[in-house]
């Protein structure tokens, strides 16, 4: 049997099909969610022929404020559940004011960190299927370390977990890269709207490939960070990019000073850019939320 996980973010939705042991069989992005559900329905129908699995359940997180028409697309038999509705069944305490306001994506991220810690921080991680209540209680009592989870997407979220109390204790939210550029462009007359580094690097790689009449891109091209900008665009990049890296580095340093034997996880659309510019010892996993959603399914009663 397979589990479908769906991470519905501010700018796009991402799906993943998992085997019964957690391995990601297939993943991708959807366009508009209503049209995307039609696409997902087709993918589900072909799941057995592609991988030999039948879909058993669906777990999702969403930052959108609208309901999803699962019934209209024939998904009702799989009993889709948002991770937020499983909050009281998950193996940690949400120790914040107004826990009902906590985003389901942040719950998924914390579960993803616990999943990877339980399995030794391996990418393409596998987990044994949980078959009975005794195994569930065993997982609930496992010792984990203090950790900080950083999700660098439309917004950057920082989420803190303390092992001693097995509790999520809160975090912070700040604008992501695109929002920082957009704020300057939208609120001034002179500053242009710049694309984020990944988009500009891809454009440069495509241009070079076209000049060479080649289908292959030069993966060695990277954006250089400069403390001092020599013109407007460089100055904006310095303010946004260097400031972005410095902000996150400072958060990590303060966390590590207080919790020495701890772990830092990084995910989100800008995790690749950050992962190359932050100190070593940080675990980067783009599929972190999907592993967390899969893991949450194991605790579903």
C-alpha positions as CSV (number, residue, x, y, z in Angstrom):
1,X,0.0,0.0,0.0
2,X,1.1,3.6,-0.7
3,X,0.7,6.9,1.1
4,X,0.2,10.1,-0.8
5,X,1.5,13.3,0.9
6,X,0.6,16.8,-0.3
7,X,2.3,20.0,0.8
8,X,0.1,22.9,-0.3
9,X,2.2,26.1,0.0
10,X,1.6,29.8,-0.8
11,X,3.0,29.6,-4.3
12,X,2.5,25.9,-5.3
13,X,1.6,22.5,-4.2
14,X,4.0,19.5,-4.1
15,X,3.0,15.9,-3.9
16,X,4.8,12.6,-3.1
17,X,3.9,9.0,-3.2
18,X,5.5,6.8,-0.5
19,X,6.0,3.1,-0.2
20,X,4.8,1.4,2.9
21,X,8.3,1.9,4.4
22,X,8.4,5.6,3.7
23,X,10.6,5.6,0.5
24,X,9.5,8.3,-1.9
25,X,8.5,6.6,-5.1
26,X,7.6,9.7,-7.1
27,X,7.1,13.4,-6.4
28,X,6.4,16.6,-8.4
29,X,4.6,19.9,-8.4
30,X,1.0,20.8,-9.2
31,X,-0.4,23.9,-10.8
32,X,-3.6,25.3,-9.6
33,X,-4.9,23.0,-6.9
34,X,-8.3,22.3,-8.6
35,X,-6.7,21.3,-11.9
36,X,-3.9,19.6,-9.9
37,X,-6.4,17.3,-8.2
38,X,-7.4,16.1,-11.7
39,X,-3.8,15.4,-12.5
40,X,-3.3,13.6,-9.1
41,X,-6.3,11.5,-9.8
42,X,-4.7,10.3,-13.1
43,X,-1.4,9.6,-11.2
44,X,-3.2,7.6,-8.6
45,X,-4.9,5.5,-11.3
46,X,-1.5,4.6,-12.7
47,X,0.2,4.0,-9.4
48,X,-0.1,0.2,-9.5
49,X,1.2,-0.1,-13.0
50,X,4.2,2.2,-12.3
51,X,5.2,0.8,-8.9
52,X,3.0,-2.1,-8.0
53,X,1.3,-0.2,-5.1
54,X,-2.3,0.7,-4.4
55,X,-3.0,4.0,-2.6
56,X,-4.2,3.6,1.0
57,X,-4.3,7.0,2.5
58,X,-3.7,10.7,2.0
59,X,-2.1,13.1,4.5
60,X,-1.6,16.8,3.7
61,X,-0.6,20.2,5.0
62,X,-1.9,23.5,3.7
63,X,-1.3,27.1,4.3
64,X,-4.4,28.1,2.2
65,X,-7.7,29.2,3.7
66,X,-10.0,27.1,1.6
67,X,-11.4,23.6,1.7
68,X,-10.3,21.0,-0.8
69,X,-12.9,19.2,-2.9
70,X,-11.6,15.7,-2.3
71,X,-15.0,14.1,-2.9
72,X,-15.4,15.7,-6.3
73,X,-12.2,14.0,-7.6
74,X,-12.9,10.6,-6.2
75,X,-10.4,10.7,-3.3
76,X,-13.0,10.1,-0.5
77,X,-12.2,6.4,-0.2
78,X,-8.6,7.3,0.9
79,X,-9.9,9.3,3.8
80,X,-7.7,12.4,3.3
81,X,-6.7,14.0,6.5
82,X,-4.9,17.3,7.3
83,X,-2.0,16.8,9.7
84,X,-3.4,19.5,12.0
85,X,-6.4,17.3,12.8
86,X,-3.9,14.7,14.1
87,X,-2.2,17.1,16.5
88,X,-3.3,15.3,19.7
89,X,-2.1,12.0,18.3
90,X,1.4,13.1,17.4
91,X,4.4,12.0,19.6
92,X,5.1,15.5,21.0
93,X,3.4,18.3,22.8
94,X,2.6,21.7,21.2
95,X,3.5,24.0,24.0
96,X,2.6,27.4,22.7
97,X,-0.2,29.9,23.2
98,X,-3.1,29.3,20.9
99,X,-1.9,25.9,19.4
100,X,-4.9,25.9,17.1
101,X,-3.3,28.7,15.1
102,X,-0.1,26.7,14.4
103,X,0.3,26.1,10.7
104,X,0.0,22.5,9.5
105,X,3.2,22.9,7.4
106,X,5.1,23.6,10.7
107,X,3.7,20.5,12.3
108,X,4.7,18.5,9.2
109,X,8.3,19.9,9.4
110,X,8.7,18.9,13.1
111,X,7.4,15.4,12.3
112,X,9.9,15.3,9.4
113,X,12.8,16.1,11.7
114,X,11.7,13.4,14.2
115,X,11.4,10.9,11.4
116,X,14.9,11.6,10.2
117,X,16.4,11.6,13.7
118,X,14.7,8.3,14.5
119,X,16.2,6.8,11.3
120,X,19.7,8.2,11.6
121,X,19.5,11.3,9.4
122,X,19.7,9.4,6.1
123,X,18.2,10.8,2.9
124,X,15.9,8.5,1.0
125,X,15.0,7.3,4.5
126,X,13.0,4.2,5.2
127,X,10.9,3.4,8.2
128,X,9.5,0.0,9.2
129,X,5.7,0.0,9.0
130,X,3.9,0.5,12.3
131,X,1.5,-2.3,12.8
132,X,0.1,-2.0,16.4
133,X,-0.4,0.3,19.4
134,X,2.6,-1.1,21.2
135,X,4.9,0.0,18.4
136,X,3.2,3.5,18.3
137,X,3.9,3.9,22.1
138,X,7.5,2.8,21.6
139,X,8.0,5.5,19.0
140,X,6.3,8.1,21.3
141,X,8.9,7.4,24.0
142,X,12.0,7.4,21.8
143,X,14.7,10.0,22.9
144,X,15.3,12.8,20.4
145,X,17.7,15.7,20.5
146,X,16.9,19.4,20.7
147,X,16.5,20.7,17.1
148,X,15.8,23.8,15.1
149,X,13.9,23.4,11.8
150,X,14.2,26.2,9.2
151,X,11.8,26.3,6.3
152,X,13.0,28.8,3.7
153,X,10.0,29.4,1.4
154,X,7.7,32.3,0.7
155,X,8.3,33.1,4.4
156,X,11.2,31.8,6.5
157,X,9.9,29.9,9.5
158,X,12.0,28.9,12.5
159,X,10.7,26.1,14.7
160,X,12.2,24.9,18.0
161,X,11.8,21.5,19.6
162,X,13.1,20.7,23.1
163,X,13.9,17.0,23.8
164,X,13.6,17.1,27.5
165,X,9.9,18.0,27.4
166,X,9.3,16.5,24.0
167,X,7.7,19.7,23.1
168,X,7.4,22.1,20.2
169,X,7.9,25.4,22.0
170,X,7.4,28.0,19.2
171,X,9.5,29.9,16.7
172,X,9.7,32.9,14.4
173,X,8.5,34.0,11.0
174,X,10.2,36.5,8.6
175,X,9.9,37.3,4.9
176,X,11.5,35.0,2.4
177,X,13.8,36.1,-0.4
178,X,11.1,36.9,-3.0
179,X,9.1,38.9,-0.5
180,X,12.2,41.0,0.5
181,X,12.8,41.9,-3.1
182,X,9.1,42.5,-3.7
183,X,8.9,44.8,-0.7
184,X,11.6,47.1,-2.1
185,X,10.2,47.1,-5.6
186,X,6.6,47.7,-4.5
187,X,7.3,50.5,-2.0
188,X,9.8,52.6,-4.0
189,X,9.9,54.2,-7.4
190,X,13.5,53.7,-8.2
191,X,14.2,50.1,-7.2
192,X,13.5,47.3,-9.7
193,X,11.9,43.9,-9.0
194,X,14.6,41.3,-9.0
195,X,14.1,37.6,-9.4
196,X,15.5,35.3,-6.7
197,X,19.0,33.8,-7.2
198,X,17.8,30.3,-8.3
199,X,15.8,31.9,-11.2
200,X,18.7,34.1,-12.3
201,X,21.2,31.3,-12.2
202,X,18.9,29.1,-14.2
203,X,18.5,31.9,-16.8
204,X,22.3,32.3,-17.0
205,X,22.7,28.5,-17.4
206,X,20.1,28.4,-20.2
207,X,21.8,31.4,-22.0
208,X,25.2,29.7,-21.9
209,X,23.7,26.4,-23.1
210,X,22.0,28.2,-26.0
211,X,25.3,30.0,-26.9
212,X,27.1,26.7,-27.0
213,X,24.2,25.0,-28.9
214,X,24.1,22.5,-26.2
215,X,21.2,20.9,-24.1
216,X,23.5,20.6,-21.1
217,X,23.6,23.4,-18.5
218,X,26.8,24.5,-16.7
219,X,25.9,23.5,-13.1
220,X,29.0,25.2,-11.7
221,X,27.5,28.7,-12.2
222,X,26.6,30.2,-8.8
223,X,25.7,33.7,-7.7
224,X,28.5,35.5,-5.9
225,X,27.5,37.3,-2.7
226,X,29.1,40.7,-2.2
227,X,29.1,42.7,1.0
228,X,29.5,46.0,-0.9
229,X,27.4,46.5,-4.0
230,X,29.0,48.6,-6.8
231,X,25.6,49.4,-8.4
232,X,21.9,49.3,-7.5
233,X,21.3,45.7,-8.3
234,X,24.4,44.5,-6.4
235,X,23.4,46.8,-3.5
236,X,19.9,45.2,-3.4
237,X,21.4,41.7,-3.6
238,X,23.8,42.5,-0.8
239,X,21.0,43.8,1.4
240,X,18.7,40.9,0.7
241,X,21.0,37.9,0.2
242,X,23.8,38.7,2.6
243,X,21.2,39.9,5.1
244,X,19.2,36.7,4.6
245,X,22.2,34.4,5.2
246,X,23.4,36.5,8.2
247,X,20.0,36.4,9.8
248,X,19.8,32.6,9.5
249,X,23.4,32.1,10.5
250,X,22.9,34.2,13.6
251,X,19.8,32.2,14.6
252,X,21.7,29.0,14.2
253,X,24.7,30.2,16.2
254,X,22.5,31.4,19.1
255,X,20.6,28.1,19.1
256,X,23.8,26.0,19.0
257,X,25.4,28.1,21.9
258,X,22.4,27.3,24.1
259,X,21.8,23.7,23.0
260,X,25.2,22.2,22.2
261,X,24.2,18.7,21.3
262,X,21.5,19.7,18.9
263,X,20.6,19.4,15.3
264,X,19.6,22.0,12.7
265,X,17.4,21.1,9.7
266,X,16.9,23.1,6.6
267,X,14.2,22.7,4.0
268,X,12.1,24.9,1.6
269,X,12.5,26.3,-1.9
270,X,15.6,28.4,-1.0
271,X,17.3,25.6,1.0
272,X,19.7,24.8,-1.8
273,X,20.9,28.4,-2.0
274,X,21.3,28.5,1.8
275,X,22.8,25.1,2.2
276,X,25.8,26.1,0.2
277,X,26.4,29.2,2.2
278,X,25.8,28.2,5.8
279,X,28.2,26.4,8.2
280,X,28.6,22.6,8.0
281,X,26.6,20.4,10.3
282,X,23.2,21.4,9.0
283,X,21.0,18.7,7.6
284,X,19.4,19.8,4.3
285,X,16.3,17.8,3.2
286,X,14.0,19.3,0.5
287,X,11.4,16.6,1.1
288,X,11.3,17.1,4.9
289,X,7.6,18.0,5.1
290,X,6.7,15.0,3.1
291,X,8.6,12.6,5.3
292,X,6.8,14.3,8.2
293,X,3.4,13.9,6.6
294,X,4.2,10.2,6.0
295,X,5.3,9.8,9.6
296,X,2.1,11.4,10.9
297,X,0.1,8.9,9.0
298,X,1.7,6.2,11.1
299,X,0.1,7.7,14.3
300,X,-3.4,8.1,12.8
301,X,-6.0,6.2,14.8
